[in-house]
Amino acid sequence: MSVSTPRVYPPRCMKALIVEDDVKVALFVARVLTEEGWVTDQCTHGLDAVRQARSVEYDIILLDWMLPDIDGLT
């Protein structure tokens, strides 16, 4: 999922970027983190994740190593 409009975050929230091409896995992880008080963004492609990570300061990035466009290591 590409994020084109900057998102407004609540103050002092913990932000996570989930980079996962399996939508069911991404939704599960997002649900668990949200239940624990995190705000999550999701990307299904590595290049979208790179752009998103450069535009938002995340506390954690959960990264799939085997993405369709780039791998999660390089």
Phi, psi and chi 1 to 4 in degrees:
 res  aa     phi    psi   chi1   chi2   chi3   chi4
   1 MET       -  129.0  164.6  167.5   68.9      -
   2 SER   -89.7  139.4  -63.9      -      -      -
   3 VAL  -107.6  112.5  178.9      -      -      -
   4 SER  -103.1  -29.2   56.6      -      -      -
   5 THR  -101.1  129.4  -53.3      -      -      -
   6 PRO   -58.8  135.7  -20.2   29.5      -      -
   7 ARG   -91.2  142.2 -174.0  170.5  173.8  179.5
   8 VAL   -96.9  125.2  177.4      -      -      -
   9 TYR  -104.7  146.4  -63.0   93.0      -      -
  10 PRO   -63.5  150.9   -5.0   10.0      -      -
  11 PRO   -63.4  143.1   17.4  -23.7      -      -
  12 ARG    59.2   30.1  -59.0 -174.7  142.7  -98.7
  13 CYS   -92.1  154.7   68.5      -      -      -
  14 MET   -89.3  127.5  -62.1  -66.4  -76.3      -
  15 LYS  -112.6  134.3  -64.8 -179.2  -71.8  -66.8
  16 ALA  -126.1  137.7      -      -      -      -
  17 LEU  -105.5  121.9  176.6   60.0      -      -
  18 ILE  -103.1  118.4  -58.3  165.0      -      -
  19 VAL  -113.1  101.1 -173.7      -      -      -
  20 GLU  -152.6  127.0  172.9   59.7   63.9      -
  21 ASP   -83.9  -14.5   59.1  -38.2      -      -
  22 ASP   -87.5  107.0 -175.4  -35.0      -      -
  23 VAL   -61.1  -38.4  175.5      -      -      -
  24 LYS   -63.1  -42.2  -71.3 -178.0 -178.3 -179.9
  25 VAL   -65.2  -45.4  171.5      -      -      -
  26 ALA   -60.5  -43.6      -      -      -      -
  27 LEU   -65.1  -38.6  -69.9  173.9      -      -
  28 PHE   -63.5  -47.8  173.0   76.0      -      -
  29 VAL   -62.6  -43.2  172.6      -      -      -
  30 ALA   -61.4  -41.5      -      -      -      -
  31 ARG   -63.5  -44.8 -175.1 -177.8   56.9  156.7
  32 VAL   -62.9  -46.2  170.1      -      -      -
  33 LEU   -64.9  -40.8  -71.5  173.7      -      -
  34 THR   -62.5  -39.8  -59.0      -      -      -
  35 GLU   -61.9  -25.7  -71.7  173.4   -1.9      -
  36 GLU   -93.6    6.3  -66.5  -62.1  -39.8      -
  37 GLY    97.7    4.4      -      -      -      -
  38 TRP   -81.9  153.9  -71.4   74.0      -      -
  39 VAL  -103.5  130.3  174.1      -      -      -
  40 THR  -121.1  146.4   63.7      -      -      -
  41 ASP  -120.1  152.6  -70.4  -29.8      -      -
  42 GLN  -130.9  141.6  -60.0  170.1   40.9      -
  43 CYS  -133.0  143.7  -67.5      -      -      -
  44 THR  -104.5   -7.1   56.0      -      -      -
  45 HIS  -127.6  144.1  -69.1   86.8      -      -
  46 GLY   -62.8  -41.0      -      -      -      -
  47 LEU   -66.7  -36.6  -65.0  175.9      -      -
  48 ASP   -63.4  -39.4  -68.2  -23.7      -      -
  49 ALA   -65.1  -39.6      -      -      -      -
  50 VAL   -61.0  -46.8  169.8      -      -      -
  51 ARG   -62.2  -42.9  -76.8 -171.0  -71.6  -86.4
  52 GLN   -65.2  -43.2 -175.4   66.9   12.5      -
  53 ALA   -65.7  -27.5      -      -      -      -
  54 ARG   -78.2  -19.1  -72.5 -178.6  175.2  158.6
  55 SER  -101.2  -15.8   66.5      -      -      -
  56 VAL  -132.2  140.4  175.6      -      -      -
  57 GLU   -88.0  106.7 -173.4  175.1  -29.0      -
  58 TYR   -95.1  148.1  -71.3  100.0      -      -
  59 ASP   -79.9  -28.6  -62.7  -67.8      -      -
  60 ILE  -152.9  146.0 -169.7  169.0      -      -
  61 ILE  -123.4  120.3  -62.6  174.8      -      -
  62 LEU   -97.4  115.3  -57.2  172.0      -      -
  63 LEU  -121.7  122.5  179.8   61.3      -      -
  64 ASP   -70.5  136.8 -177.1   -7.0      -      -
  65 TRP   -82.1  -20.8  -76.7   10.9      -      -
  66 MET  -118.6   82.2  -62.5  176.6   65.1      -
  67 LEU   -95.5  159.0  -63.4  167.2      -      -
  68 PRO   -66.8  -31.3    8.2  -11.4      -      -
  69 ASP  -102.6  -36.8   54.5  -14.4      -      -
  70 ILE  -142.7  159.2   60.9  174.2      -      -
  71 ASP   -86.3  162.4   66.5   58.8      -      -
  72 GLY   -83.3    9.2      -      -      -      -
  73 LEU  -107.2  -31.5  -64.0  174.1      -      -
  74 THR  -103.5      -   56.2      -      -      -
